[in-house]
Amino acid sequence: MTLKRCFDPVVDDRTRLLVLGSLPGDKSLAVQEYYGNRQNKFWELVGEVIGADLRAMSYSARLATLRAHGIGLWDVVAEAHRKGSLDSQIRERNDNDLLGLLARHPGITAIAFNGGTAGRLGLKVLGDAALNYRIVALPSSSPAHTMRYADKAAQWQALRLMLAGAGGGISNEGLDADE
């Protein structure tokens, strides 16, 4: 199995909401872009939340637009051996220092997990510190997660509340979802 590494975090002093995936898939790694697989609906889902056609933008413009809206990106897994792109194939993983990142960016008050694996692993990494954040587990934007797009989009609208500072607590709704 090939050792795969995540990308650097996309965060700055404006970041209020951190969206955490598990580990980039092969297509994302090949193009060196978060959610670089055109079949992944991440950019469409977040675009609906913030009212921007992110897919039509260049990658650098997408990231700048996320940052302007207070949204950051990273992954729970720093590196792992994985054949293919499925989260179920992640082996011998090393996790990112989520607590360190959060300490360096105290403006982050909310965390969204993109998919069940990111949620389960991320909550373990955060431990008791998770209680200090508004957390939501979302259905995976991956094409491997076969929920209807409209149903995914409805659940991803929870990010609007998180960006507005409303809501609270941990929602486990997406934690049992298949990747």
Backbone as CSV, one residue per row, in Angstrom:
resi,resn,N_x,N_y,N_z,CA_x,CA_y,CA_z,C_x,C_y,C_z
1,MET,0.836,-1.191,0.000,0.000,0.000,0.000,0.874,1.246,0.000
2,THR,0.393,2.266,-0.660,1.123,3.511,-0.817,0.913,4.428,0.382
3,LEU,1.984,5.099,0.815,1.869,6.103,1.864,1.338,7.386,1.241
4,LYS,0.247,7.895,1.799,-0.383,9.114,1.280,-0.407,10.156,2.383
5,ARG,-0.156,11.406,1.983,-0.080,12.514,2.935,-1.164,13.540,2.622
6,CYS,-1.625,14.197,3.670,-2.632,15.242,3.488,-1.979,16.530,2.995
7,PHE,-2.805,17.502,2.701,-2.349,18.825,2.296,-2.187,19.707,3.540
8,ASP,-1.526,20.835,3.357,-1.417,21.810,4.432,-2.802,22.365,4.756
9,PRO,-2.999,22.806,5.992,-4.300,23.391,6.336,-4.518,24.709,5.605
10,VAL,-5.773,24.974,5.301,-6.185,26.246,4.714,-6.926,26.985,5.825
11,VAL,-6.211,27.798,6.561,-6.774,28.564,7.676,-6.063,29.911,7.767
12,ASP,-6.734,30.872,8.350,-6.108,32.151,8.662,-6.822,32.744,9.870
13,ASP,-6.536,33.971,10.192,-7.109,34.592,11.390,-8.617,34.815,11.284
14,ARG,-9.172,34.730,10.085,-10.625,34.896,9.914,-11.390,33.592,10.081
15,THR,-10.692,32.457,10.138,-11.354,31.151,10.156,-12.159,30.971,11.443
16,ARG,-13.455,30.692,11.261,-14.366,30.407,12.369,-14.851,28.962,12.335
17,LEU,-14.917,28.402,11.133,-15.414,27.047,10.920,-14.332,26.244,10.222
18,LEU,-13.956,25.130,10.814,-12.958,24.246,10.223,-13.659,22.999,9.708
19,VAL,-13.548,22.733,8.409,-14.111,21.529,7.810,-12.985,20.511,7.691
20,LEU,-13.184,19.367,8.323,-12.166,18.315,8.343,-12.629,17.103,7.548
21,GLY,-11.804,16.704,6.579,-12.013,15.444,5.880,-11.159,14.381,6.539
22,SER,-11.104,13.222,5.928,-10.279,12.142,6.478,-8.871,12.217,5.901
23,LEU,-8.719,11.977,4.608,-7.439,11.979,3.896,-7.763,12.138,2.417
24,PRO,-7.046,12.981,1.677,-7.369,13.174,0.256,-7.327,11.857,-0.524
25,GLY,-8.251,11.743,-1.474,-8.281,10.595,-2.363,-7.228,10.719,-3.453
26,ASP,-7.094,9.660,-4.234,-6.068,9.612,-5.270,-6.184,10.746,-6.293
27,LYS,-7.400,11.062,-6.730,-7.553,12.127,-7.727,-7.176,13.484,-7.145
28,SER,-7.531,13.715,-5.895,-7.151,14.974,-5.239,-5.639,15.063,-5.097
29,LEU,-5.021,13.954,-4.699,-3.567,13.938,-4.571,-2.884,14.163,-5.917
30,ALA,-3.454,13.604,-6.977,-2.856,13.751,-8.314,-2.859,15.203,-8.777
31,VAL,-3.934,15.938,-8.464,-4.012,17.332,-8.904,-3.582,18.309,-7.804
32,GLN,-3.260,17.767,-6.603,-2.811,18.573,-5.471,-3.824,19.646,-5.094
33,GLU,-5.095,19.220,-4.986,-6.169,20.127,-4.599,-7.112,19.416,-3.639
34,TYR,-7.547,20.131,-2.609,-8.622,19.607,-1.778,-9.826,19.331,-2.663
35,TYR,-10.420,18.170,-2.500,-11.629,17.775,-3.229,-11.456,17.956,-4.737
36,GLY,-10.322,17.469,-5.235,-9.973,17.594,-6.644,-10.674,16.614,-7.564
37,ASN,-11.324,15.601,-7.024,-12.105,14.675,-7.833,-13.387,15.390,-8.265
38,ARG,-13.572,15.544,-9.552,-14.744,16.277,-10.062,-16.058,15.633,-9.631
39,GLN,-16.035,14.351,-9.281,-17.253,13.673,-8.833,-17.579,13.994,-7.375
40,ASN,-16.615,14.502,-6.634,-16.847,14.868,-5.245,-17.662,16.162,-5.236
41,LYS,-18.683,16.224,-4.429,-19.616,17.359,-4.430,-19.308,18.426,-3.385
42,PHE,-18.115,18.374,-2.791,-17.769,19.335,-1.747,-17.977,20.781,-2.199
43,TRP,-17.417,21.132,-3.348,-17.470,22.537,-3.781,-18.895,22.982,-4.056
44,GLU,-19.737,22.095,-4.571,-21.135,22.431,-4.804,-21.876,22.594,-3.474
45,LEU,-21.621,21.687,-2.528,-22.314,21.729,-1.240,-21.961,22.994,-0.461
46,VAL,-20.680,23.309,-0.363,-20.274,24.514,0.358,-20.709,25.752,-0.412
47,GLY,-20.653,25.676,-1.741,-21.116,26.798,-2.550,-22.571,27.151,-2.271
48,GLU,-23.410,26.132,-2.091,-24.817,26.390,-1.753,-24.941,27.058,-0.391
49,VAL,-24.087,26.695,0.539,-24.121,27.275,1.887,-23.768,28.754,1.850
50,ILE,-22.730,29.121,1.091,-22.255,30.518,1.108,-22.770,31.335,-0.069
51,GLY,-23.501,30.703,-0.983,-24.069,31.438,-2.111,-23.057,31.819,-3.165
52,ALA,-22.138,30.905,-3.474,-21.106,31.167,-4.485,-20.930,29.938,-5.369
53,ASP,-20.699,30.150,-6.646,-20.445,29.049,-7.567,-18.956,28.705,-7.502
54,LEU,-18.582,27.969,-6.477,-17.175,27.642,-6.258,-16.601,26.795,-7.381
55,ARG,-17.373,25.887,-7.931,-16.878,24.995,-8.979,-16.422,25.792,-10.201
56,ALA,-17.037,26.918,-10.465,-16.682,27.720,-11.646,-15.389,28.519,-11.440
57,MET,-14.923,28.591,-10.200,-13.724,29.385,-9.895,-12.459,28.549,-10.045
58,SER,-11.344,29.243,-10.190,-10.051,28.568,-10.124,-9.871,28.037,-8.711
59,TYR,-8.963,27.088,-8.541,-8.739,26.511,-7.216,-8.298,27.571,-6.214
60,SER,-7.390,28.447,-6.602,-6.921,29.480,-5.671,-8.065,30.426,-5.300
61,ALA,-8.952,30.727,-6.234,-10.100,31.587,-5.936,-11.084,30.877,-5.002
62,ARG,-11.236,29.563,-5.165,-12.103,28.805,-4.248,-11.591,28.932,-2.822
63,LEU,-10.285,28.698,-2.656,-9.706,28.762,-1.316,-9.826,30.163,-0.736
64,ALA,-9.591,31.173,-1.552,-9.709,32.558,-1.082,-11.152,32.864,-0.673
65,THR,-12.110,32.354,-1.429,-13.526,32.573,-1.108,-13.892,31.884,0.204
66,LEU,-13.395,30.663,0.403,-13.646,29.990,1.677,-13.086,30.810,2.832
67,ARG,-11.832,31.231,2.698,-11.207,32.019,3.769,-11.988,33.311,4.034
68,ALA,-12.459,33.966,2.972,-13.229,35.204,3.132,-14.534,34.963,3.890
69,HIS,-15.059,33.752,3.803,-16.293,33.398,4.512,-16.017,32.752,5.877
70,GLY,-14.761,32.724,6.292,-14.432,32.179,7.600,-14.356,30.668,7.657
71,ILE,-14.179,30.028,6.497,-14.139,28.567,6.423,-12.719,28.097,6.157
72,GLY,-12.261,27.146,6.954,-10.951,26.532,6.769,-11.092,25.066,6.409
73,LEU,-10.023,24.499,5.859,-10.002,23.088,5.461,-8.761,22.405,6.008
74,TRP,-8.937,21.147,6.378,-7.808,20.288,6.714,-8.316,18.869,6.762
75,ASP,-7.439,17.958,7.130,-7.809,16.555,7.265,-7.419,16.049,8.640
76,VAL,-8.143,15.059,9.122,-7.829,14.448,10.411,-6.540,13.640,10.300
77,VAL,-6.399,12.898,9.212,-5.253,12.011,9.025,-4.132,12.774,8.323
78,ALA,-2.952,12.781,8.941,-1.789,13.432,8.348,-1.200,12.584,7.235
79,GLU,-1.060,11.290,7.519,-0.540,10.361,6.527,-0.979,8.957,6.910
80,ALA,-1.095,8.133,5.893,-1.493,6.747,6.121,-1.182,5.935,4.879
81,HIS,-1.106,4.644,5.059,-1.028,3.732,3.929,-2.459,3.448,3.496
82,ARG,-2.696,3.533,2.189,-4.045,3.273,1.693,-3.969,2.852,0.231
83,LYS,-4.600,1.760,-0.076,-4.764,1.339,-1.462,-6.039,1.991,-1.972
84,GLY,-5.932,2.753,-3.040,-7.094,3.448,-3.576,-7.473,4.650,-2.733
85,SER,-8.764,4.999,-2.782,-9.230,6.221,-2.134,-10.240,6.002,-1.010
86,LEU,-10.657,4.772,-0.786,-11.685,4.527,0.215,-11.133,4.657,1.634
87,ASP,-11.886,5.316,2.492,-11.476,5.473,3.890,-11.327,4.124,4.586
88,SER,-12.103,3.161,4.173,-12.032,1.834,4.805,-10.675,1.167,4.577
89,GLN,-9.884,1.685,3.654,-8.571,1.119,3.351,-7.424,1.850,4.062
90,ILE,-7.742,2.830,4.893,-6.704,3.567,5.627,-6.065,2.637,6.645
91,ARG,-4.734,2.548,6.609,-3.973,1.703,7.524,-2.769,2.487,8.052
92,GLU,-2.313,2.121,9.217,-1.080,2.690,9.796,-1.075,4.213,9.697
93,ARG,-2.107,4.822,10.224,-2.264,6.272,10.082,-1.545,7.027,11.191
94,ASN,-1.159,8.228,10.868,-0.694,9.222,11.823,-1.637,10.401,11.685
95,ASP,-2.179,10.860,12.794,-3.168,11.928,12.752,-2.510,13.300,12.830
96,ASN,-3.203,14.289,12.289,-2.741,15.673,12.374,-2.905,16.199,13.787
97,ASP,-2.145,17.234,14.108,-2.205,17.881,15.409,-3.350,18.895,15.401
98,LEU,-4.569,18.369,15.490,-5.746,19.236,15.472,-5.747,20.190,16.659
99,LEU,-5.373,19.696,17.827,-5.369,20.545,19.022,-4.378,21.694,18.873
100,GLY,-3.228,21.424,18.281,-2.242,22.478,18.046,-2.762,23.533,17.090
101,LEU,-3.400,23.087,15.995,-3.964,24.028,15.021,-5.034,24.889,15.682
102,LEU,-5.896,24.273,16.462,-6.970,25.019,17.121,-6.403,26.011,18.131
103,ALA,-5.336,25.647,18.811,-4.703,26.559,19.765,-4.102,27.773,19.048
104,ARG,-3.558,27.551,17.855,-2.962,28.653,17.078,-4.017,29.537,16.414
105,HIS,-5.243,29.032,16.321,-6.335,29.772,15.661,-7.555,29.808,16.578
106,PRO,-7.489,30.634,17.629,-8.569,30.642,18.619,-9.901,31.161,18.094
107,GLY,-9.919,31.739,16.902,-11.181,32.190,16.306,-12.055,31.041,15.825
108,ILE,-11.474,29.859,15.696,-12.257,28.701,15.261,-13.155,28.272,16.416
109,THR,-14.449,28.326,16.176,-15.416,27.958,17.210,-16.276,26.768,16.797
110,ALA,-16.170,26.364,15.532,-17.011,25.288,15.021,-16.182,24.363,14.141
111,ILE,-16.522,23.079,14.199,-15.839,22.065,13.403,-16.884,21.213,12.716
112,ALA,-16.711,21.020,11.412,-17.592,20.141,10.648,-16.757,18.989,10.100
113,PHE,-17.237,17.788,10.308,-16.556,16.616,9.783,-17.238,16.188,8.496
114,ASN,-16.445,16.097,7.428,-16.949,15.682,6.129,-16.872,14.156,6.047
115,GLY,-17.908,13.491,6.528,-17.994,12.033,6.457,-17.800,11.355,7.803
116,GLY,-18.285,10.138,7.865,-18.258,9.373,9.105,-16.867,9.044,9.600
117,THR,-15.949,8.687,8.717,-14.592,8.357,9.157,-13.913,9.583,9.752
118,ALA,-14.024,10.719,9.080,-13.442,11.955,9.611,-14.032,12.258,10.981
119,GLY,-15.319,12.066,11.152,-15.968,12.341,12.427,-15.505,11.416,13.534
120,ARG,-15.487,10.131,13.258,-15.077,9.172,14.298,-13.623,9.380,14.708
121,LEU,-12.737,9.511,13.718,-11.321,9.707,14.035,-11.078,11.075,14.658
122,GLY,-11.732,12.090,14.115,-11.530,13.449,14.601,-11.968,13.633,16.041
123,LEU,-13.093,13.045,16.409,-13.550,13.163,17.795,-12.588,12.469,18.744
124,LYS,-11.966,11.377,18.299,-10.956,10.711,19.137,-9.739,11.605,19.317
125,VAL,-9.296,12.236,18.236,-8.131,13.123,18.314,-8.433,14.314,19.219
126,LEU,-9.629,14.882,19.109,-9.990,16.054,19.910,-10.216,15.709,21.374
127,GLY,-10.701,14.512,21.639,-10.969,14.118,23.019,-11.910,15.096,23.700
128,ASP,-11.626,15.414,24.948,-12.479,16.319,25.720,-12.517,17.732,25.154
129,ALA,-11.525,18.108,24.384,-11.506,19.450,23.787,-12.682,19.652,22.834
130,ALA,-13.258,18.564,22.326,-14.407,18.670,21.425,-15.563,19.420,22.085
131,LEU,-15.643,19.357,23.396,-16.727,20.028,24.120,-16.638,21.546,24.025
132,ASN,-15.487,22.059,23.610,-15.293,23.507,23.483,-15.737,24.060,22.136
133,TYR,-16.228,23.205,21.241,-16.571,23.613,19.879,-17.980,23.166,19.525
134,ARG,-18.596,23.918,18.614,-19.833,23.443,17.994,-19.389,22.469,16.914
135,ILE,-19.919,21.267,16.945,-19.465,20.215,16.037,-20.648,19.600,15.315
136,VAL,-20.457,19.365,14.029,-21.461,18.654,13.244,-20.751,17.628,12.368
137,ALA,-21.328,16.459,12.286,-20.839,15.415,11.386,-21.761,15.398,10.180
138,LEU,-21.189,15.659,9.021,-21.952,15.752,7.782,-21.803,14.485,6.956
139,PRO,-22.794,14.201,6.108,-22.608,13.081,5.185,-21.470,13.415,4.229
140,SER,-20.687,12.424,3.901,-19.524,12.631,3.044,-19.909,13.213,1.695
141,SER,-19.091,14.146,1.232,-19.284,14.724,-0.104,-18.743,13.800,-1.196
142,SER,-18.114,12.713,-0.790,-17.493,11.762,-1.718,-18.534,11.060,-2.592
143,PRO,-18.151,10.749,-3.836,-19.070,9.969,-4.682,-19.272,8.541,-4.161
144,ALA,-18.385,8.073,-3.288,-18.546,6.731,-2.718,-19.700,6.688,-1.714
145,HIS,-20.089,7.836,-1.185,-21.229,7.913,-0.259,-22.461,8.189,-1.104
146,THR,-23.324,7.201,-1.239,-24.371,7.225,-2.256,-25.699,7.828,-1.803
147,MET,-25.666,8.760,-0.914,-26.876,9.496,-0.541,-27.236,10.439,-1.693
148,ARG,-28.521,10.665,-1.902,-28.953,11.611,-2.940,-28.360,12.997,-2.648
149,TYR,-27.983,13.707,-3.705,-27.370,15.022,-3.535,-28.284,15.959,-2.739
150,ALA,-29.569,15.975,-3.033,-30.490,16.876,-2.337,-30.502,16.596,-0.836
151,ASP,-30.389,15.343,-0.448,-30.360,15.000,0.974,-29.047,15.441,1.618
152,LYS,-27.942,15.261,0.890,-26.658,15.758,1.401,-26.724,17.276,1.584
153,ALA,-27.210,17.960,0.554,-27.255,19.425,0.576,-28.095,19.930,1.750
154,ALA,-29.187,19.259,2.042,-30.032,19.680,3.163,-29.261,19.579,4.480
155,GLN,-28.494,18.517,4.659,-27.721,18.369,5.886,-26.538,19.335,5.944
156,TRP,-25.931,19.621,4.804,-24.802,20.553,4.777,-25.245,21.989,5.085
157,GLN,-26.533,22.278,4.997,-27.009,23.622,5.345,-26.775,23.944,6.817
158,ALA,-26.492,22.937,7.637,-26.143,23.174,9.047,-24.937,24.111,9.160
159,LEU,-24.109,24.152,8.123,-22.942,25.032,8.151,-23.343,26.501,8.208
160,ARG,-24.501,26.847,7.656,-24.974,28.239,7.728,-25.120,28.673,9.175
161,LEU,-25.734,27.808,9.980,-25.910,28.135,11.395,-24.574,28.252,12.104
162,MET,-23.653,27.370,11.751,-22.347,27.398,12.401,-21.592,28.668,12.047
163,LEU,-21.701,29.105,10.815,-21.035,30.336,10.397,-21.675,31.557,11.034
164,ALA,-22.972,31.467,11.300,-23.687,32.569,11.922,-23.508,32.581,13.436
165,GLY,-22.892,31.515,13.971,-22.673,31.456,15.408,-23.828,30.850,16.170
166,ALA,-24.823,30.317,15.461,-25.970,29.702,16.128,-25.710,28.215,16.327
167,GLY,-26.631,27.568,16.952,-26.526,26.122,17.153,-25.541,25.802,18.263
168,GLY,-25.280,24.542,18.451,-24.342,24.141,19.484,-24.410,22.659,19.729
169,GLY,-23.426,22.158,20.425,-23.404,20.746,20.752,-22.884,19.920,19.618
170,ILE,-22.892,18.634,19.825,-22.369,17.686,18.837,-23.536,16.973,18.183
171,SER,-23.569,16.974,16.873,-24.553,16.212,16.132,-23.865,14.984,15.557
172,ASN,-24.358,13.821,15.884,-23.767,12.575,15.402,-24.469,12.042,14.165
173,GLU,-25.323,12.833,13.549,-26.161,12.356,12.464,-25.389,11.680,11.351
174,GLY,-24.216,12.213,10.967,-23.470,11.648,9.852,-22.411,10.639,10.257
175,LEU,-22.260,10.350,11.548,-21.147,9.510,11.972,-21.276,8.054,11.566
176,ASP,-22.471,7.570,11.353,-22.644,6.183,10.982,-22.768,5.987,9.474
177,ALA,-22.650,7.068,8.731,-22.811,6.991,7.277,-21.624,6.290,6.638
178,ASP,-21.916,5.555,5.586,-20.849,4.923,4.808,-20.096,5.994,4.052
179,GLU,-18.845,5.709,3.783,-18.032,6.691,3.051,-18.258,6.548,1.584
